[in-house]
Amino acid sequence: MLLFAVPFSIAIIFYLLTLCRTVYTGDSGELTFAIYTMGIAHPPGYPLLTLLGKAFLTLVPVKAAFGLNLLSALLSASAVGAGAHLIRIILYPPAKRRELSALAVCALAAAIWGFSNALWASAVGIEVYALGILLFELSFLALLSFLEKGQWQFLLIAGYLFLLGMTNHLTMMVLLLPIVYVMISSRAPIRVWMILLGLAALAAAAYLYIPIRSAQNPIADWDHPANLSAMIDHITARRYQSFVSGIVLENYIENLWRSIRIWADQAPLIILLLGLPGLFVPSGIKPRVRLLMVLIILFNLLTVALYDIPDIEQYLLPTFFLSVIGIAALIEWLFGRLPIKSARWAVGSIISLLVIITLTKNFPRNDQSENRLAYTYGMNILNCVPPNSILISVADNSNSSLYYLHYVEGIRRDLEIYDPVKTIGMLKKRLGRSESKQGLSGQQLCYNILSSNPDKSYLVKEHMLRKGAPFNYHDLTLTPRGMVYKWGHWPLDNQIWNKLEMPSFADFPQNIDFKGLTMLCNLYLCRGEDRQALGDTSGAISDYREARRIAENSIEASVHNSLGVFLRRSGWPALADQEYDRALKSAHLTAFEKANILVNKGNLKKDERRYGDAIDFYDQALAINQANSDARYNLALPQAYQSLGRGKPEDAVGYFENALSVSRSDPRVYLNLGILYDQNLGDTARAIDNYRHFVKYSPPGPEVQAALQRIQALSTRQDGMQ
């Protein structure tokens, strides 16, 4: 018990010192919102954490954000305490486990684990990873107890905890091969397999929470997974399949190299990375246990390399933990071969030094005690919206903060807040049965609400999304107003930014994460956009320059790519091109992201009507990724324009039709086809059909009105001819 208590106490002291006191960045706000309202979180739903978090909030009478951040700290500290026990079982035979020097080495090694960057980052704000790594350790501990004692109940406990962990996060999969290997090599009897199947059903029952609760239409109801098909899509995270790079060698190698860099960055002097050879030196680690540890690390590294997401660090927690064991083993082995009388105490001294330097490096990186960025970000959005308005939010940064502030803390309850993904049930209820039964997407439901309430409708600005915003801002008639757009054309408000708080990057010199960095970038882009609209060009350039300076602190090519997209659409093609070039030189650049950047460089050339150069960039993108639909779609457009320039409207129609076969996301293609059939080819029926498609898929605006008028004129002419 003491071996658990000492590392736990050391860790929890520092976790509490650095704990975020309010809503944290990333998914913390959304998870707090889902837990507090007993709703459905983003895929795969996290039912175990939702139920555990709700129980904790019921027992601990504190504000929800602080309480759940505290829960994450307690779970992370428990992982440190449990880790000390695992280290002891792996490194020392039973006869030596009670020796004071062995206990000290285990406690100190666990402290290195507790102060590693990824685990500490999991402790300062509510996330799924602290619970996941604790369940991993407990399951592995039970598995090793079975190998040592041969009692089947330990194997069943290991299997059940593994399966329970799968209802929290899929990184628990790292234990699948070790457990199956042990069961097969130990010749587990049929009754053990049957009991484990029953335990699997018991663990999986946690997922029944998702359809049962979704059917009750909670406020937080991501994708409304109330039926079997929707539930399967949700728990398998089908929505996120685009973030899986697939077995594309260049992507895979780049992502694997990124994982190694993150591994080396967990502690000073690449300490944790040196733990890998430590697993292979002659030590107290039994060969069978060593094999299981290697299987876990290989599976962890090779599966994480499939994912192309920026905040991937915590996916590698199992590898980082086992690396700490390797460090302790390596130091034990080295000093065991030196002529030192008190080698064990020398080992303790070295590990103590490593604890101190790891603590010194990672404390400032994880000190979130004064971090109010997510809170400020959400409040800025709310303060941009007049009373009794409708607000449509988009993407993680705004949603996470807004829904926490609105539904958990009860701020600005006068507003109606919707999202095209998380509040499908609320959207359908707001619009009534007639529209909700038409099978419209969440995006179309939001359009309907916005267009039917133009005098009080607002849309959140999010310019730093990797995959693009769900709403094409530049295609809509919008008026910039701080952190939001007002639906339609309205007078500009030159005083709005006086009501908002503007954090500086200098406030977060070391401890800002990826989501926080994109929040800051977006703040400056939003203010620059407003200044540009007001005619303050120098002020706009200053804000854009600051956003670009902040982005330089990210290794992700996607950050610069997103900046380039915004700058292009804001009328700054030279700055956009510079950002695309920075993206191509970023430390983390996968082949697929490179293809996306080349498409965007091609779009710049297309804007300049340099169609040949644009086609070259699109061809380069397709050479990298033939499945890149943006490249195939955009390639068809300059080919169509070139055909028009050569006086070949029939060829242009063919290229536009090719574009539509790839994507129907841009209604203007229908408009172009309508014009061609109308003015060049004299095909009235097809002209009307394409104009109607343009009207159907476009938000209200002058072009839609013009298309409606043309439909009327052509229909009248067609009726007259008949």
LUMDOMAR-682520 format. One record per residue (C-alpha): x, y, z. Coordinates in Angstrom, 3 decimals, always signed. Layout:
residues N
> X;Y;Z
...
This chain:
residues 722
> +0.000;+0.000;+0.000
> +2.878;+2.338;+0.807
> +4.367;+1.789;-2.651
> +1.127;+3.074;-4.147
> +0.644;+5.924;-1.673
> +4.059;+7.580;-1.975
> +4.196;+7.985;-5.797
> +0.482;+8.843;-5.824
> +1.011;+11.590;-3.223
> +4.022;+13.058;-5.005
> +2.174;+13.128;-8.313
> -1.107;+14.521;-6.996
> +0.653;+17.417;-5.256
> +2.159;+18.632;-8.532
> -0.956;+17.821;-10.533
> -3.050;+19.970;-8.192
> -0.532;+22.808;-8.422
> -0.795;+22.809;-12.212
> -4.479;+21.874;-12.569
> -6.624;+24.057;-14.839
> -9.178;+25.815;-12.594
> -11.847;+26.186;-15.285
> -12.785;+24.730;-18.652
> -9.650;+23.554;-20.438
> -8.788;+23.530;-24.137
> -9.236;+20.563;-26.449
> -12.098;+18.168;-25.780
> -12.358;+19.048;-22.083
> -15.261;+21.456;-22.467
> -17.229;+19.056;-24.656
> -16.603;+16.133;-22.294
> -17.640;+18.231;-19.292
> -20.804;+19.268;-21.132
> -21.611;+15.660;-22.096
> -20.902;+14.300;-18.608
> -22.786;+17.047;-16.777
> -25.884;+16.688;-18.973
> -25.564;+12.868;-19.254
> -25.306;+13.177;-23.016
> -23.390;+11.550;-25.882
> -19.798;+12.682;-26.410
> -17.905;+12.554;-29.693
> -17.128;+9.099;-31.151
> -16.744;+6.519;-29.772
> -18.948;+8.053;-27.083
> -16.921;+7.275;-23.918
> -19.822;+5.844;-21.885
> -17.553;+4.612;-19.077
> -16.001;+8.032;-18.495
> -19.414;+9.696;-18.804
> -20.923;+7.505;-16.056
> -17.851;+7.709;-13.834
> -17.639;+11.485;-14.260
> -21.311;+11.991;-13.455
> -20.962;+9.877;-10.298
> -17.903;+11.908;-9.262
> -19.717;+15.229;-9.760
> -22.612;+13.923;-7.701
> -20.265;+13.121;-4.814
> -17.963;+16.149;-5.042
> -19.835;+19.485;-4.759
> -17.611;+21.709;-6.936
> -17.986;+23.423;-10.304
> -18.200;+20.852;-13.062
> -15.086;+21.887;-14.997
> -12.862;+21.999;-11.916
> -14.377;+18.794;-10.545
> -13.763;+16.785;-13.700
> -10.272;+18.230;-14.100
> -9.703;+17.053;-10.520
> -10.997;+13.587;-11.451
> -8.472;+13.446;-14.278
> -5.686;+14.416;-11.860
> -6.747;+11.682;-9.407
> -6.888;+9.059;-12.155
> -3.468;+10.101;-13.481
> -1.953;+10.011;-9.985
> -3.513;+6.575;-9.485
> -1.782;+5.481;-12.695
> +1.497;+6.617;-11.128
> +0.828;+4.593;-7.971
> -0.275;+1.519;-9.901
> +2.734;+1.967;-12.164
> +5.072;+1.639;-9.180
> +3.589;-1.799;-8.426
> +3.966;-2.878;-12.037
> +7.596;-1.753;-12.094
> +8.299;-3.806;-8.970
> +6.675;-6.964;-10.329
> +8.504;-6.650;-13.661
> +11.976;-5.749;-12.369
> +12.340;-7.759;-9.185
> +11.769;-11.380;-8.158
> +9.456;-11.925;-5.158
> +12.358;-12.346;-2.713
> +13.688;-8.834;-3.408
> +10.448;-6.882;-3.719
> +10.322;-5.835;-0.081
> +13.893;-4.547;+0.030
> +14.001;-0.829;+0.783
> +16.291;-0.092;-2.152
> +13.933;-1.897;-4.556
> +10.938;+0.012;-3.193
> +12.833;+3.289;-3.577
> +13.813;+2.531;-7.187
> +10.212;+1.640;-8.067
> +8.799;+4.764;-6.417
> +11.348;+7.011;-8.127
> +10.841;+5.391;-11.532
> +7.102;+5.875;-11.072
> +7.795;+9.563;-10.356
> +9.567;+9.865;-13.734
> +6.469;+8.301;-15.267
> +4.245;+10.756;-13.409
> +6.247;+13.748;-14.586
> +6.431;+12.617;-18.226
> +4.844;+15.202;-20.478
> +1.988;+13.088;-21.847
> +0.737;+11.783;-18.492
> +1.057;+15.188;-16.831
> -0.858;+16.785;-19.717
> -3.611;+14.206;-19.142
> -3.839;+15.235;-15.479
> -4.468;+18.978;-15.789
> -7.804;+18.820;-17.655
> -10.514;+16.225;-18.121
> -9.723;+13.796;-20.914
> -10.213;+10.097;-21.612
> -6.541;+9.137;-21.413
> -6.009;+9.113;-17.639
> -8.737;+6.516;-17.129
> -7.439;+4.572;-20.125
> -3.849;+4.275;-18.919
> -4.987;+3.329;-15.405
> -7.123;+0.490;-16.783
> -4.198;-0.568;-18.994
> -1.889;-0.806;-15.980
> -4.409;-2.682;-13.841
> -5.123;-5.161;-16.639
> -1.414;-5.716;-17.305
> -0.795;-6.089;-13.562
> -3.448;-8.816;-13.376
> -1.963;-10.515;-16.449
> +1.509;-10.608;-14.858
> +0.010;-11.883;-11.609
> -1.451;-14.780;-13.564
> +1.912;-15.562;-15.150
> +3.511;-15.559;-11.722
> +0.851;-17.401;-9.703
> -0.976;-19.419;-12.346
> -4.419;-18.634;-10.932
> -7.072;-18.278;-13.634
> -8.985;-15.570;-11.794
> -6.125;-13.170;-12.468
> -6.363;-13.875;-16.187
> -10.125;-13.279;-16.100
> -9.596;-9.999;-14.254
> -7.016;-8.959;-16.855
> -9.438;-9.804;-19.655
> -12.360;-7.993;-18.056
> -10.343;-4.829;-17.361
> -9.064;-4.919;-20.940
> -12.595;-5.170;-22.305
> -13.832;-2.470;-19.940
> -10.994;-0.247;-21.101
> -12.148;-0.740;-24.678
> -15.349;+1.133;-23.769
> -13.150;+4.096;-22.845
> -10.596;+4.360;-25.656
> -9.368;+2.110;-28.443
> -5.702;+2.502;-27.406
> -6.509;-0.319;-24.969
> -6.121;-2.581;-28.027
> -2.393;-2.783;-27.209
> -3.240;-5.534;-24.692
> -5.149;-7.718;-27.150
> -2.162;-9.688;-28.445
> -0.551;-10.183;-24.986
> -3.794;-11.486;-23.473
> -4.555;-13.800;-26.404
> -0.942;-15.024;-26.419
> -1.016;-15.812;-22.694
> -4.368;-17.596;-22.966
> -3.215;-19.752;-25.876
> +0.269;-20.484;-24.525
> -1.168;-21.308;-21.100
> -3.770;-23.586;-22.679
> -6.679;-21.891;-21.017
> -9.566;-24.361;-20.638
> -12.852;-23.877;-22.479
> -14.607;-22.708;-19.316
> -12.141;-19.807;-19.001
> -12.836;-18.769;-22.601
> -16.579;-18.994;-21.971
> -16.383;-16.955;-18.778
> -14.326;-14.356;-20.608
> -16.975;-14.145;-23.327
> -19.538;-13.467;-20.623
> -17.298;-10.792;-19.134
> -16.921;-9.282;-22.613
> -20.698;-8.954;-22.871
> -20.782;-7.407;-19.391
> -18.097;-4.867;-20.282
> -19.669;-4.068;-23.654
> -22.967;-3.394;-21.879
> -21.545;+0.032;-21.044
> -22.096;+0.915;-24.698
> -25.842;+0.347;-24.295
> -25.837;+3.709;-22.549
> -25.345;+5.369;-25.954
> -28.535;+4.330;-27.810
> -30.650;+4.309;-24.637
> -29.634;+7.819;-23.657
> -29.663;+9.135;-27.237
> -33.266;+7.964;-27.656
> -34.160;+10.354;-24.836
> -32.859;+13.308;-26.930
> -30.324;+14.737;-24.457
> -28.853;+18.176;-25.123
> -25.475;+16.639;-25.989
> -26.368;+14.099;-28.651
> -23.505;+13.749;-31.125
> -24.869;+12.241;-34.377
> -27.984;+11.038;-32.484
> -26.896;+7.330;-32.311
> -30.304;+6.085;-31.143
> -30.545;+3.069;-33.486
> -28.227;+0.100;-34.051
> -26.684;+1.366;-37.293
> -25.983;+4.838;-35.918
> -24.621;+3.368;-32.686
> -22.180;+1.117;-34.583
> -21.015;+4.076;-36.682
> -20.520;+6.069;-33.483
> -18.588;+3.532;-31.419
> -16.386;+2.616;-34.394
> -15.700;+6.336;-34.968
> -16.658;+6.103;-38.625
> -16.749;+9.907;-38.794
> -13.002;+10.020;-38.140
> -11.919;+7.528;-40.784
> -10.569;+10.388;-42.866
> -7.881;+10.868;-40.205
> -6.528;+7.374;-40.860
> -3.783;+7.753;-43.442
> -3.940;+4.117;-44.412
> -0.944;+1.989;-45.305
> +0.657;+4.611;-47.503
> +4.380;+4.227;-46.978
> +5.321;+7.917;-47.008
> +2.494;+8.818;-44.598
> +3.294;+5.866;-42.393
> +6.993;+6.644;-42.099
> +6.281;+10.318;-41.394
> +3.765;+9.482;-38.653
> +6.088;+6.880;-37.154
> +8.930;+9.391;-37.088
> +6.610;+11.897;-35.396
> +5.836;+9.310;-32.687
> +9.555;+8.786;-32.070
> +10.099;+12.548;-31.748
> +7.238;+12.766;-29.241
> +8.687;+9.782;-27.375
> +12.057;+11.517;-27.102
> +10.390;+14.726;-25.901
> +8.697;+13.176;-22.860
> +11.671;+13.873;-20.605
> +15.072;+15.592;-20.907
> +18.045;+13.950;-22.585
> +15.750;+11.594;-24.560
> +15.500;+9.576;-21.335
> +12.374;+7.639;-22.244
> +13.654;+6.754;-25.702
> +16.700;+5.174;-24.049
> +14.315;+2.934;-22.156
> +13.784;+0.800;-25.270
> +17.299;-0.761;-25.229
> +16.900;-1.041;-21.452
> +14.191;-3.635;-21.982
> +16.734;-5.946;-23.636
> +19.663;-5.815;-21.195
> +20.067;-8.740;-18.777
> +17.904;-7.798;-15.790
> +15.096;-9.030;-13.598
> +12.666;-8.877;-16.528
> +11.606;-12.417;-17.380
> +11.826;-13.400;-21.077
> +8.086;-14.006;-21.348
> +7.290;-10.641;-19.773
> +9.851;-8.950;-22.028
> +8.081;-10.445;-25.042
> +4.732;-9.059;-23.871
> +6.231;-5.598;-23.358
> +7.799;-5.596;-26.815
> +4.476;-6.689;-28.327
> +2.727;-3.790;-26.600
> +5.264;-1.201;-27.758
> +5.321;-2.456;-31.345
> +1.530;-2.628;-31.567
> +1.231;+0.830;-30.015
> +3.749;+2.469;-32.355
> +2.587;+0.721;-35.508
> -1.111;+1.446;-34.979
> -0.645;+5.063;-33.876
> +1.333;+5.657;-37.084
> -1.896;+5.038;-38.990
> -3.417;+8.234;-37.584
> -2.810;+11.675;-39.004
> -4.045;+13.827;-36.125
> -2.028;+16.560;-34.380
> -2.891;+15.812;-30.724
> -1.674;+12.196;-30.822
> +0.718;+12.261;-27.850
> -1.515;+10.505;-25.297
> -2.154;+7.612;-27.683
> +1.425;+6.560;-26.897
> +1.083;+6.436;-23.091
> +1.546;+2.630;-22.880
> +4.854;+2.924;-24.723
> +6.025;+5.781;-22.506
> +5.219;+3.824;-19.347
> +7.077;+0.705;-20.455
> +10.013;+2.912;-21.438
> +10.302;+4.072;-17.829
> +10.677;+0.426;-16.788
> +13.388;+0.081;-19.417
> +15.224;+3.100;-17.979
> +15.207;+1.601;-14.490
> +16.387;-1.755;-15.869
> +19.172;-0.099;-17.878
> +20.466;+1.853;-14.878
> +20.306;-1.261;-12.663
> +22.250;-3.215;-15.275
> +24.922;-0.522;-15.724
> +25.624;-0.087;-12.015
> +25.535;-3.828;-11.440
> +28.632;-4.077;-13.623
> +30.572;-1.264;-11.976
> +32.844;-1.807;-8.951
> +30.590;+0.209;-6.635
> +29.845;-1.152;-3.172
> +26.434;+0.489;-2.830
> +25.320;+0.061;-6.426
> +21.642;-0.091;-5.523
> +21.801;+3.262;-3.764
> +23.753;+4.686;-6.689
> +20.907;+3.551;-8.918
> +18.475;+5.359;-6.621
> +20.573;+8.522;-6.775
> +20.705;+8.520;-10.571
> +16.973;+7.910;-10.869
> +16.361;+10.695;-8.326
> +18.364;+13.047;-10.522
> +16.293;+12.011;-13.525
> +13.122;+12.701;-11.559
> +14.322;+16.203;-10.734
> +15.328;+17.155;-14.272
> +12.104;+15.682;-15.711
> +10.087;+17.664;-13.173
> +12.058;+20.824;-13.954
> +11.485;+20.505;-17.687
> +7.822;+19.541;-17.678
> +6.418;+21.666;-14.843
> +6.264;+24.905;-16.883
> +4.993;+23.011;-19.939
> +2.032;+21.669;-17.981
> +1.264;+24.465;-15.557
> -2.320;+25.295;-16.540
> -3.295;+26.802;-13.188
> -3.754;+30.244;-14.754
> -4.966;+29.068;-18.161
> -8.330;+30.664;-18.940
> -7.960;+30.597;-22.711
> -10.889;+28.256;-23.440
> -13.112;+30.197;-21.029
> -12.099;+33.524;-22.579
> -12.554;+32.165;-26.103
> -16.092;+31.035;-25.380
> -17.018;+34.227;-23.534
> -15.724;+36.308;-26.443
> -18.087;+34.479;-28.782
> -21.047;+34.893;-26.434
> -20.291;+38.596;-25.954
> -20.519;+39.151;-29.712
> -24.153;+38.062;-29.860
> -27.092;+40.309;-28.863
> -29.802;+39.021;-26.489
> -32.335;+36.426;-27.641
> -30.385;+35.468;-30.748
> -29.714;+32.177;-32.551
> -26.076;+31.071;-32.671
> -24.718;+28.261;-34.846
> -21.356;+27.004;-33.617
> -18.872;+24.909;-35.567
> -15.953;+22.629;-34.720
> -14.165;+21.705;-31.519
> -12.709;+25.001;-30.348
> -15.943;+26.957;-30.247
> -18.231;+24.054;-29.379
> -16.149;+22.858;-26.461
> -16.161;+26.265;-24.793
> -19.646;+27.431;-25.775
> -21.592;+24.386;-24.701
> -19.803;+24.251;-21.372
> -20.455;+27.934;-20.627
> -24.040;+27.869;-21.863
> -25.374;+24.558;-20.583
> -23.148;+23.852;-17.579
> -22.489;+27.285;-16.094
> -25.780;+28.710;-17.372
> -24.225;+31.750;-19.090
> -26.334;+33.502;-21.754
> -29.366;+31.241;-21.410
> -31.257;+33.757;-23.560
> -29.493;+32.353;-26.633
> -30.418;+29.378;-28.781
> -27.180;+27.542;-29.636
> -27.033;+24.764;-32.216
> -24.410;+22.714;-33.995
> -24.698;+20.697;-37.243
> -23.320;+17.567;-35.530
> -23.812;+17.614;-31.763
> -27.386;+18.909;-31.495
> -29.237;+17.120;-34.308
> -32.151;+16.280;-32.019
> -32.523;+19.878;-30.866
> -32.375;+21.148;-34.451
> -35.146;+18.816;-35.576
> -37.270;+19.740;-32.582
> -36.764;+23.449;-33.293
> -37.763;+23.103;-36.954
> -40.727;+20.828;-36.370
> -41.756;+17.438;-37.737
> -42.137;+18.476;-41.367
> -38.495;+19.477;-41.899
> -37.010;+16.937;-39.500
> -38.518;+14.064;-41.511
> -37.029;+15.166;-44.848
> -33.686;+13.507;-44.122
> -31.797;+16.805;-44.198
> -28.215;+16.927;-42.945
> -27.291;+18.874;-39.837
> -25.722;+21.518;-42.063
> -28.940;+21.931;-44.069
> -30.996;+22.106;-40.878
> -28.738;+24.924;-39.672
> -29.133;+26.752;-42.995
> -32.900;+26.533;-42.623
> -32.810;+28.028;-39.147
> -30.440;+30.802;-40.204
> -32.375;+31.771;-43.324
> -35.756;+31.698;-41.567
> -34.532;+34.000;-38.787
> -32.165;+36.403;-40.596
> -32.589;+39.296;-38.176
> -31.312;+37.351;-35.163
> -29.058;+34.627;-36.578
> -25.299;+34.375;-36.057
> -22.622;+31.927;-37.199
> -19.368;+31.306;-35.310
> -16.128;+32.057;-37.165
> -13.661;+29.157;-37.240
> -10.795;+29.659;-39.678
> -8.284;+27.102;-38.370
> -9.997;+23.817;-39.187
> -7.846;+21.133;-40.802
> -10.653;+19.707;-42.912
> -12.374;+23.012;-43.602
> -15.405;+24.556;-41.964
> -18.780;+22.836;-42.464
> -20.048;+26.165;-43.809
> -18.393;+27.857;-46.794
> -18.289;+31.350;-45.364
> -17.169;+32.951;-48.612
> -20.252;+31.618;-50.418
> -22.665;+33.151;-47.901
> -23.912;+36.679;-47.373
> -22.443;+37.406;-43.960
> -21.414;+40.424;-41.915
> -18.323;+40.013;-39.686
> -18.988;+40.874;-36.062
> -16.116;+39.944;-33.744
> -15.943;+36.171;-33.295
> -19.154;+35.590;-35.254
> -20.859;+36.471;-38.515
> -24.286;+38.016;-38.583
> -26.472;+36.326;-41.183
> -27.092;+38.681;-44.103
> -25.770;+42.102;-44.971
> -25.771;+44.580;-42.059
> -23.840;+47.672;-40.947
> -20.435;+46.892;-39.427
> -19.889;+47.306;-35.680
> -16.579;+49.090;-35.124
> -16.875;+48.841;-31.319
> -17.379;+45.095;-30.944
> -13.746;+44.297;-30.133
> -13.819;+46.748;-27.216
> -16.100;+44.234;-25.467
> -13.746;+41.298;-25.967
> -10.646;+40.049;-24.185
> -7.607;+39.505;-26.391
> -5.067;+37.062;-24.906
> -1.491;+37.231;-26.098
> +0.771;+34.351;-27.058
> +3.240;+35.790;-24.535
> +0.810;+34.649;-21.816
> +1.476;+31.024;-22.831
> +5.199;+30.823;-23.579
> +5.547;+27.073;-22.975
> +2.253;+25.579;-21.894
> -0.042;+25.986;-24.877
> -1.311;+22.860;-26.626
> -2.308;+22.424;-30.264
> -5.962;+23.372;-29.705
> -4.963;+26.430;-27.665
> -2.584;+27.547;-30.402
> -5.325;+27.335;-33.041
> -7.687;+29.249;-30.732
> -5.194;+32.110;-30.475
> -4.581;+32.103;-34.219
> -8.311;+32.254;-34.893
> -8.780;+35.169;-32.483
> -6.284;+37.276;-34.414
> -7.659;+36.203;-37.784
> -11.171;+37.188;-36.692
> -10.068;+40.621;-35.519
> -8.005;+41.145;-38.655
> -11.002;+40.201;-40.787
> -13.166;+42.805;-39.024
> -10.478;+45.460;-39.388
> -10.126;+44.668;-43.067
> -13.893;+44.991;-43.542
> -13.773;+48.385;-41.786
> -10.985;+49.592;-44.103
> -8.207;+49.379;-41.492
> -5.724;+47.580;-43.728
> -2.676;+48.182;-41.524
> -4.502;+46.878;-38.457
> -5.632;+43.810;-40.393
> -2.093;+43.088;-41.606
> -0.826;+43.449;-38.027
> -3.322;+40.847;-36.782
> -2.600;+38.474;-39.658
> +1.118;+38.837;-38.955
> +0.537;+37.931;-35.276
> -1.519;+34.874;-36.244
> +1.293;+33.758;-38.545
> +3.858;+34.316;-35.773
> +1.832;+32.150;-33.397
> +1.520;+29.437;-36.053
> +5.314;+29.245;-36.328
> +5.285;+27.465;-32.942
> +3.517;+24.447;-34.426
> +5.215;+21.566;-36.213
> +1.967;+20.722;-38.021
> +1.763;+21.522;-41.738
> -2.023;+21.677;-41.377
> -1.773;+24.846;-39.271
> -0.008;+26.770;-42.034
> -2.263;+25.206;-44.651
> -5.361;+26.448;-42.782
> -3.830;+29.914;-42.504
> -3.140;+29.910;-46.223
> -6.746;+29.001;-47.019
> -8.009;+31.885;-44.885
> -5.560;+34.413;-46.361
> -6.440;+33.389;-49.906
> -10.136;+33.863;-49.241
> -9.438;+37.194;-47.553
> -7.715;+38.548;-50.632
> -4.053;+38.118;-49.661
> -2.748;+35.573;-52.197
> +0.943;+36.391;-51.660
> +0.660;+35.787;-47.908
> -1.346;+32.630;-48.579
> +1.382;+31.315;-50.871
> +3.985;+31.991;-48.175
> +1.952;+29.953;-45.684
> +1.620;+27.091;-48.147
> +5.400;+27.152;-48.608
> +5.838;+27.083;-44.814
> +3.465;+24.141;-44.653
> +5.580;+22.248;-47.185
> +8.628;+22.807;-44.941
> +6.901;+21.833;-41.663
> +8.389;+19.195;-39.385
> +5.273;+17.040;-39.630
> +4.118;+16.767;-43.223
> +2.436;+13.606;-44.454
> +2.082;+12.768;-48.122
> -1.681;+13.315;-47.977
> -1.272;+16.741;-46.362
> +1.318;+17.617;-48.995
> -1.251;+16.768;-51.658
> -3.769;+19.062;-49.952
> -1.262;+21.902;-49.924
> -0.475;+21.426;-53.617
> -4.206;+21.614;-54.351
> -4.355;+24.920;-52.487
> -1.355;+26.267;-54.395
> -3.171;+25.243;-57.557
> -6.226;+27.182;-56.378
> -4.075;+30.311;-56.162
> -3.041;+29.839;-59.786
> -6.646;+29.188;-60.771
> -7.642;+32.481;-59.098
> -5.025;+34.212;-61.253
> -6.453;+32.439;-64.329
> -3.117;+30.744;-64.859
> -4.928;+27.546;-65.663
> -1.920;+25.652;-66.977
> +0.019;+26.221;-63.731
> -3.064;+25.280;-61.704
> -3.412;+22.018;-63.627
> +0.271;+21.228;-62.950
> -0.266;+21.550;-59.179
> -3.434;+19.432;-59.275
> -1.603;+16.769;-61.272
> +1.209;+16.756;-58.670
> -1.362;+16.309;-55.902
> -3.002;+13.409;-57.734
> +0.383;+11.781;-58.310
> +0.731;+11.660;-54.510
> -2.850;+10.715;-53.685
> -5.108;+9.590;-56.524
> -8.060;+9.547;-54.107
> -7.770;+13.277;-53.360
> -11.250;+14.430;-54.365
> -10.365;+18.130;-54.037
> -7.586;+17.687;-56.599
> -9.837;+15.789;-59.022
> -12.648;+18.294;-58.580
> -10.479;+21.384;-58.962
> -8.599;+19.888;-61.911
> -11.850;+19.723;-63.874
> -12.565;+23.434;-63.376
> -9.516;+24.984;-65.121
> -9.880;+22.360;-67.835
> -13.446;+23.595;-68.316
> -12.341;+27.240;-68.355
> -9.614;+26.463;-70.883
> -12.234;+24.811;-73.105
> -14.417;+27.900;-72.874
> -11.457;+30.056;-73.831
> -10.947;+27.885;-76.906
> -14.593;+28.254;-77.869
> -15.526;+24.680;-77.027
> -18.539;+24.871;-74.661
> -19.354;+21.174;-75.217
> -15.953;+20.196;-73.781
> -16.466;+22.623;-70.904
> -19.779;+20.939;-70.078
> -17.980;+17.583;-69.977
> -15.380;+18.881;-67.524
> -18.021;+20.493;-65.289
> -19.936;+17.206;-65.316
> -16.695;+15.461;-64.284
> -16.397;+17.892;-61.369
> -19.934;+17.054;-60.250
> -19.172;+13.347;-60.439
> -16.432;+13.936;-57.861
> -18.231;+16.346;-55.539
> -21.498;+18.225;-55.433
> -20.314;+20.461;-52.604
> -20.007;+23.582;-54.786
> -23.419;+24.629;-56.162
> -21.725;+27.105;-58.512
> -20.836;+24.232;-60.826
> -24.571;+23.813;-61.419
> -24.780;+27.549;-62.069
> -21.982;+27.332;-64.644
> -23.694;+24.428;-66.349
> -26.989;+26.291;-66.331
> -25.375;+29.292;-67.996
> -23.650;+27.113;-70.604
> -26.850;+25.265;-71.525
> -28.750;+28.549;-71.448
> -26.451;+30.940;-73.319
> -24.143;+28.703;-75.363
> -25.920;+25.473;-76.192
> -29.568;+26.551;-76.207
> -30.715;+23.545;-74.172
> -33.522;+25.107;-72.129
> -34.545;+21.956;-70.246
> -31.027;+21.237;-69.016
> -30.468;+24.906;-68.220
> -33.570;+24.959;-66.002
> -32.568;+21.677;-64.351
> -29.093;+22.958;-63.438
> -30.406;+26.330;-62.270
> -32.846;+24.469;-60.005
> -30.053;+22.343;-58.556
> -28.081;+25.530;-57.901
> -31.037;+27.067;-56.061
> -31.684;+23.878;-54.085
> -28.149;+23.511;-52.748
> -27.249;+27.198;-52.282
> -27.978;+29.453;-49.312
> -30.173;+32.476;-50.077
> -28.443;+35.349;-51.864
> -28.417;+37.560;-54.981
> -27.182;+34.746;-57.251
> -30.030;+32.506;-56.104
> -32.539;+35.269;-56.838
> -31.035;+35.780;-60.300
> -31.217;+32.020;-60.956
> -34.873;+31.942;-59.862
> -35.668;+34.790;-62.231
> -33.904;+32.990;-65.069
> -35.822;+29.773;-64.295
> -39.067;+31.749;-64.507
> -38.105;+33.366;-67.791
> -36.974;+30.088;-69.369
> -40.044;+28.231;-68.095
> -42.328;+30.924;-69.586
> -40.497;+30.679;-72.912
> -40.686;+26.876;-72.824
> -44.435;+26.981;-72.083
> -44.949;+29.424;-74.962
> -43.128;+27.130;-77.366
> -45.328;+24.227;-76.346
